[in-house]
Every structure is written in structure tokens, then in C-alpha cells.
Amino acid sequence: MSDLIEDPISGSASQGAGKKTHPKKVRIEPESLRKFREIHSKAAAGGPPEKIEAQRKKGKLTARERIAYLTDEGSFQELGLLMESRCTDFGIKDKHIKGDGIITGFGTVNGRLAAIFSEDFTQLGGSLGRTHADKIAKLMDMAADARVPVIGILDSGGARIQEGVDSLDGYGEIFLRNTKYSGIVPQISIILGPCAGGAVYSPALTDFVFMVKGISHMFVTGPEVVKAATGEEVDFETLGGSMTHASKSGVCHFVANSEPDCFRQVKELMSFLPQNRFESAPQAETKDAVNRKIALLEKLCEIDARKAYRVNHIIWWLSDDHKFLEVHHDFAKNMVVGFIRLGGQVVGVIANNPAHMAGALDINASDKAARFIRFLNNFNIPILTLVDVPGYWPGVAQEHGGIIRHGAKLLYAYSEATVPKITLVLRKAYGGAYIAMSSKLMGGDINFSLPSAEIAVMGPRGAVEILFSRQIKEAKEEDREPLRAKLAKEYSDKFASPYQTASTGSIDEVIEPAQARARLIGAFRMLAGKRRPGDHAHTGNIPL
Ligand code: HXC
């Protein structure tokens, strides 16, 4: 027997034929509904209570709690909750693990749609079997079609050993999609547990990787294998913890103190990004005056050119409401990159940082900036380059490590980028590094300079040693230093200024320091129509 129940759509149980609203009769078998609810709530509960307890003891949230933290309340729509593994070995199929250790679906993050997957460590250690992988692949295909970002939450023991090569093939289908959709929709990876073996390569192919102190670990081979293979003794944290990957390997872009802190950071990042390569980043309202004066830049003109300072201070002063989201904060600190808004428009900043290695270019700084530039170009985000660079960092390690090959990536990324590119030379811009940092002839749209800029083939001291070596050698010992100083001053006056460069048009304007913010906002507004979003050839964001 079945009962007649109220139609949830019309809100009526009436059967009155001929009435204007034509309410429907809805008959639901109570047994099927009961069964559905039982299956559904069991599936949604995740792994057994002791596994959930173990998860909590490690300071970790469950896969479902993580989605709740990330998405707007009630917005998440799950897909594939009832999918199971088809693997018949080791009794996996008989366990009927609904969802196969992963939650997939769509939800909004601060009102904007995103595709989200969250691995469930309480079910088979979040390991990746074929169904698990198929769910991720299907979600990514749908996200690319819908043109929305993909956010992956990873907490997994890696390839599901019981499923053999099927699980390896599962990674293959994910890597393929990471690459295929690179530069089409933003891809973000949040590592909240182990991420071992080949599993590390999916995050490495995505645009941004987040890790949490003490919780996240990434490595191709774990401490045991390292010890067996090389004899080195190393713990999980040192081998593949968040700070290792944030400061040494450069795999990780953002480090958080806790999972809630991590989700807050992800949301902040998302606020700067467009949904896909066919859109612009969202314009924000700001009360920050366009012509706000920046006294710090005036001060920069007064200080000794060899004095170090953190370029972050200048970025904070320039940006709307002093907000700067730094990317890769702990890696290659001689180069600072991140997102700001100028007059409400999202801009990506690339800046030499004199506080670290005098702001010189090296292998890691080149890789860091080049990949960020390629991300910005893929997603229609204009580029602001702040230059204070004495040159390339010298040394055998840099030469043998391939500064030529890595440095070339920076030249390639800037030359290839077709988004609006504005450069402001703050102080030093010497030699090859001057060219590399979005110089005019390498495609900078508008190149500004402060009066304090020194743009030349090399610094005055170095130039004097080469140009006047004979005179210096022939001078009396006690006269040499004053002679050097005099010649360096003459060289500086003639070459180490922005005026020669401005006279040839390689600097468009030498600007009043206090007006820098107004000039930059005006220039970005002027270039806003330089290309339409998505108008450029698709290049992808290859890991560099
Ligand atoms: C199947 C796995 C698994 C895996 C963990 N589990 N990893 N099941 N395949 N890869 C299961 C465990 O058997 C256990 O099941 C449950 O998940 C929880 O694991 P524990 O070991 O109890 O948890 P913990 O002590 O926290 O240790 C977590 C861990 C450890 C560090 C991740 O499980 C581990 O080292 N796993 C193997 C990691 C690894 O080497 N992965 C690489 C696989 S090869 P029960 O039933 O007890 O709950 C690979 C190649 C891919 O990924 C190449 C792609 C190109």
C-alpha cells in the first residue's frame, strides 16, 4: 500500500481536476524512501567511528567538515555519493564503501561556483582506486565544461595497493586533466594529510598548493624508503612537511597554521581569481583614494642606494586598502610575487626584494616569477613589475645549477605575456636583469621610473674598475679610493639615472614618487582594453 502525500513542489495534496495549478498526485513507497535515507545517511557518515576519532586526534577535520568550511552554507551539491569500487580482489567490493573514499561535487565559495573534491582518509586511507579516480576525472571534465575552478582536498595514502595498475591508471587520467585544463580554469590543491608516491604529481600540476603545519606531508618516497635506499635518516616533517615545501622545494605556495586558517586563505586567494580564462578577475569596490600620496617612495629617493629594504612595504603602500596577498612567501625571498588591487582592479605584482640577496635574480627567483607570470597571463590578470635589481647572483652553484636555463624562463614568460604590463623602476636596474624585469623593448606596455632609478649596464663601482683600471693602477695607493669615488660619481651622474633611458623612450615617464599610485592606476585603466579575456592562444601553466 502507498500513501498519498503532499506534493513538495505545489505544496498541495489536492486532486481537484480542472484547477488552475494542476497539482500532481505524488506517490512514494515509504519502504523505498526509508531504504534511501538509510543508505544515504550511512554513506554520508564516512568511515567507522574509530577512524574518525583517529583523524580528530591528529588535529584533522573530516572530509565532509572540510567541504563545509570551504563552501557557503547549504550550497554544496554532491555527485556520486553511492559509487563503489569494482575491484574484486582483497574483498574490496564486498565492503561496499559508498563514495569510494572521496566526496565530489559543486558548491559556492563566497558566492562563486567551484568544483570540489575531498578525499576521506577514514575510508581505505583515502587511497586512490579506479572509481575514486573516475569521480575526480568526471568532476574535472564537468568543471572545465562549466568553466569553474577546481579545488582538491587531498588526504590519501596514494595509489590503492589492492587495485594494482588500475589505481595507477587512475592517476594517469587525473594528470591528463590537470594538464588539459591548466590555464583554462584555476586549479587549487589543499594538502591535509599524507600525499605520497605518484599522488604528489597532481597537486604539482595545479596552480596553487596549500599545506598546513604539522598535518600535511608530501613526498615521492617516504622516510623508510629513503633510509633503505640512501641510508639517510629523516622524519616526515623534515622530508616533506609544509615548511620544507614552502621554503626549500617551492612545491607549496601557502602555509597555514590550522585547517580553518587554511580555508580562510583559500577563500582569500579565490577572491582575486577569475572563474576561467574567458573572464576578468572580479572588480572590487574601494574607498581608497586613487591619488593617495606615498611618502615612502619619496624617502626611497633619499636613502643610500646600497641600503636594503623590504619591497613588501612599497607594495602595501601602493595597493588598495594596503591589502597584499603574497604567493610563495617563504620561497626565493629575493623575488616577491602576489596579488593586489589597484583602483579596484586585480593586479599581479612581481618585485625584486633588496632585503634578501640584494634582490638579485637567481634560479629559484626566476622559476618563481616565471610561473606566476604565466598564471597571470592565462587568467587575464595585468602585471605590475617593481624593479630594484643589481643583476644576477654570481657563483659556480648558480652557473652549474643552470641559471642560464632557469633565467631564460623569466624572459620567456614576460615576452609571451599579452596582458597589460606596467613596470616601475624603483632604484637599481642593471644589465641583463634590467632587460629581464619587463623592460620596454621586451614588451613592457608602460615603463615608469622614479627619479632615484639607476638604469645602466652595470653599477658605478664595477663599471669604473673596468673602464679606468689603468688609471686606478697607476695612481698612488692612497689616491686610489678617492679616485674611484670621483669616477664612480661621474659615471653615476651620466649613466646611473633614469634620464638617459627616458631620452631614448625605454622609460616612458620619470614620475613624481608621491603620485606613483595615481599614475599606476591611470595606466592600468588606460590599458584595460588591451585584449579581451580569453582572446589569446591557450598556453597552460606548465610547472617550472
Ligand atoms: C591501500 C592504504 C594505503 C594504500 C594507507 N592505506 N595507504 N590502503 N593503499 N596506498 C590504508 C591502511 O592499510 C589503513 O587501513 C588505513 O589506510 C590507514 O592507514 P594507516 O597506515 O593506519 O595510517 P597512518 O598510520 O596515519 O599512516 C598513513 C600513511 C601510511 C603514512 C599514508 O598508511 C602509508 O605509508 N601508506 C602508504 C603510502 C605509500 O607508500 N603510498 C604510495 C603508494 S604507490 P585499515 O584497514 O587499517 O584502516 C603510489 C604510486 C602512484 O602512490 C603512482 C602514480 C603515478
Residues whose N, C-alpha, C, O or C-beta is under 5 A from the ligand:
A	BS01	HXC	L124 G125 S127 S156 G157 G158 A159 R160 I161 L168 Y171 P194 A196 G197 G198 A199
